[in-house]
Amino acid sequence: MSSDWRDQQTELLQRFDEDGYVMLRGFLSGEQIRELREHLDRFIAETVPTMPANHVLYEDKLKPETLKQMQNLHTYDPYFG
């Protein structure tokens, strides 16, 4: 696959349909990734505990470290909007 993902949209869509995800190397810069991680860490620490159970999924509800999925982040924090 070409290193420029924009040239491979059809192939990427097919991979997404088959695998449920795609990896876009270089889509975000290192700085953007650091910023995103900082916001996610803050969100998980401060907001996730206040979210309704149907918006937060854990492997084991009694163990917060087993967080698997969060839904509707944009409704809780404008950064994710």
C-alpha positions in Angstrom: 0.0 0.0 0.0 1.2 3.5 -0.8 2.5 5.5 2.2 -0.1 8.3 1.4 -3.4 7.0 2.7 -5.3 9.6 0.7 -4.4 7.7 -2.5 -5.8 4.5 -1.1 -9.3 5.4 0.0 -11.0 2.5 -1.8 -8.6 -0.1 -0.4 -8.9 1.4 3.1 -12.6 1.3 3.0 -12.5 -2.3 1.9 -10.1 -3.1 4.8 -12.4 -1.3 7.3 -15.4 -3.3 6.0 -13.4 -6.5 6.4 -11.5 -5.8 9.7 -13.5 -3.1 11.4 -10.6 -0.7 11.6 -7.8 0.7 9.5 -4.4 2.1 10.5 -3.4 5.5 9.0 0.3 6.0 9.6 1.1 9.7 9.7 -2.5 10.8 10.0 -1.7 12.6 13.3 1.5 14.2 14.2 3.4 13.3 17.4 2.2 16.5 19.0 -1.4 15.8 18.1 -1.1 12.3 19.5 0.3 13.7 22.8 -2.5 16.2 23.0 -5.1 13.5 22.4 -3.7 11.3 25.0 -3.6 14.1 27.6 -7.3 14.8 26.9 -8.2 11.1 27.0 -6.4 10.6 30.3 -8.1 13.6 31.8 -11.5 12.5 30.4 -11.1 9.0 31.8 -10.0 10.3 35.2 -12.6 13.0 35.6 -15.6 12.3 33.4 -15.9 8.6 32.9 -16.8 7.9 36.6 -19.8 10.3 36.2 -21.1 8.8 32.9 -24.1 6.5 32.8 -23.4 2.8 32.5 -24.8 2.6 28.9 -22.0 5.0 27.8 -19.1 3.2 29.4 -18.2 -0.5 28.9 -15.8 -2.5 31.0 -14.6 -6.1 30.9 -15.3 -6.1 34.6 -17.5 -3.3 35.9 -15.8 -3.6 39.3 -12.4 -2.9 37.8 -12.0 0.6 36.2 -8.7 -0.4 34.7 -10.7 -2.8 32.4 -12.3 0.1 30.5 -12.9 -1.0 26.9 -15.2 1.5 25.3 -16.7 5.0 25.8 -19.6 6.4 23.9 -20.8 9.9 23.1 -17.7 11.6 24.3 -18.7 14.7 22.5 -21.7 15.2 24.7 -19.5 15.3 27.8 -16.5 17.3 26.5 -16.3 19.8 23.7 -12.7 18.7 22.8 -14.3 15.5 21.4 -17.0 17.3 19.5 
